[in-house]
Amino acid sequence: MNQDVKTPFPPIPAFIINLKKRDDRRQHALAQFAGKPEFTPVIVEAREHASGAVGLWDTILEILSSRAEQASEYVLICEDDHLFTENYSPELLHTCIIEARERQADILVGGPSWFENAFHASDNLFWVEKFTGFQFVVVFRKFIPQILEADFGTGNVADLFISRLTDAKFFIAPFVSVQQSFGYSDVTSRNDTPGRVDELYVNAIAKVNILDTVAGFFRNAAVQPEVAGTIDLATVVLPVYILSTPGAADKEGQILKEFEGRREFTIATHEWSACDNTADWGRLCSIVRMAVEKEEDVIVVCYDDHRFTPAYSAHTFVRQVIRAYQYGGGLLCGSINGFSQVLPLADDGFWTDQVTGSRFIVIYHSAFQAILDEAFNPELTLEAMLSEMISNKMVVYPFISLQENSPEEKPEAKGGSPAGRDKYETCRQRLEKANKASQVYGSPVRRAV
C-alpha cells in the first residue's frame, strides 16, 4: 500500500445531489456517510428540468463552478442513490486517489454500473474507455475547466458525456460504491424497471472478475521472446484455407494474388462458401478435420475478400503467431471490426473478447476439437460462434488484414456499406487508444515481445 496513506487525509467534502422532493433518498445518502469522519457530506439541491439528465448536468456544473473551492486537488460528487459496498475502506479510497493522481487522472469512479473496455493500471485501479454510473465520482481539479466549457447539448447523459471528454479515467475495483435501487429514477427512465439497477451491477462486477482472470492468466504465462528471433523464416510455412464465393472468379484470382510471393504461406485447398452461416460453419469444420488428419499445429482460414495491409510483415507476423502459440492461443486475427473488451499484451497484440469481422484468422491446434464438437447455431455468424466458444483469442495491431474495398484500403470507394466498413476504422482507433493508455498508465500484463 502506498506509504502516503499513513498520513490522514483531511475530510473530503462529498457533494450529494438530491431533489428537494426526494426526502427518502436524502436520508439514505446521509446515512451512508454517517460514522465516516473521512467525509464531510454536503447536500446540494438538484436543479429541476424537464429532462432529468439536463438537470443533473446543470447541478454538476454548479458544484464545480461555485462549491469546489473547498477542495484543493479534487471534488467528490455523489448522487443520492450512492451505496457503499463491503469493499469500501478509507485506506482503499485514499490509495486509489493517490494512484490515480500519480497517473494524471481526470476522473476516478467508485463503481461503474456499466463499462466498456477496461484493464488494470494497478492492483485496484482500472483504466476505462467508457462508463456509466455517476453516483460516486472523484473529479480532479485540472479537469474542471474542460467540463465547465463543454457543450452538453441535447440527448446526452452526464456519465457517457464525461467519458467522451477525457481518456484519463479510472475506476476502483473491487467497487466501493454501487447504486441503491429505489424502484424509480429521476434521470434514467430505463432504471425504473424493477431489478434493472441491481442487474447492471451484477453484470459489471462479473465482467471485472473475468478481466481479473484473463489478466492473471497472461501475467503468469511463460512467453520466451528470444524464440521468435531465432526462427528461420524459410522454414515457416503456414497452410491457408480460403472460404471463397461460388461463381466469383474475379475474387478467386484476387485472393490468390494476395499470397503470391509470400513463402510463409501455402494454399492448402479452396472451400467454396455459399454465403450463409450454415455453409461457412460446415466448411470450417471440414477444414479443421483436414488439418487434424494432416497433424497440423496451426492453420490460416481467410475469406476471399481478405486483403493484406501495408502493415503486414512476414517476420513480425511469424513472431506474433509464435507468441500467441506460447500464450496457449486458440485464435489470432488479422483484424476485427468490433469488441467490448481487449487487453494489451504487447506493442503489437491484444487479447480480445470478440473476433467480429475478421477476414483472416489463424487457428491453433488447441481450438480444433472445440470447433468440431460445437453444435451449429444458425443465429450466429462463423466469427460470432468462434467468439463465444473460444476464450483465448488475440488480434494483431496494427491490422494486417482488411476486407476488400474498406475505406482504409480505398478511401475513394463509394459502393457497399460505408457504415459497416467504418467499423474497422472505429475499432482501430479504439485499439490505438487502449494501446496508448497501457503505455502511459501501465498494465501488469503488457510485455515488450
Secondary structure, DSSP 8 states (H G I E B T S, - for coil): --GGGGS----EEEEEEE-TT-HHHHHHHHHHHTT-TTEEEEEEE----SSHHHHHHHHHHHIIIIIGGG-SSEEEEEETTEEE-TT--HHHHHHHHHHHHHTT-SEEES--SEEEEEEESSSSEEEEEEEE--SEEEEEGGGHHHHHHS---SS--HHHHHHHH-S-EEEESS-SEEE---S--SS-GGGGSTTHHHHHHHHHHHHHHHHHHHHHHHHH----HHHHHT--GGG--EEEEEEE-TT-HHHHHHHHHHTTT-TTEEEEEEEE--SSHHHHHHHHHHHHHHHHHTT-SEEEEEETTEEE-TT--HHHHHHHHHHHHHTT-SEEES--S--S-EEEEETTEEEES--TT-SEEEEEHHHHHHHHH----TTS-HHHHHHHH-S-EEEESS-SEEETT-TTT-TT--SS-HHHHHHHHHHHHHHHHHHHHHHHH--SS----
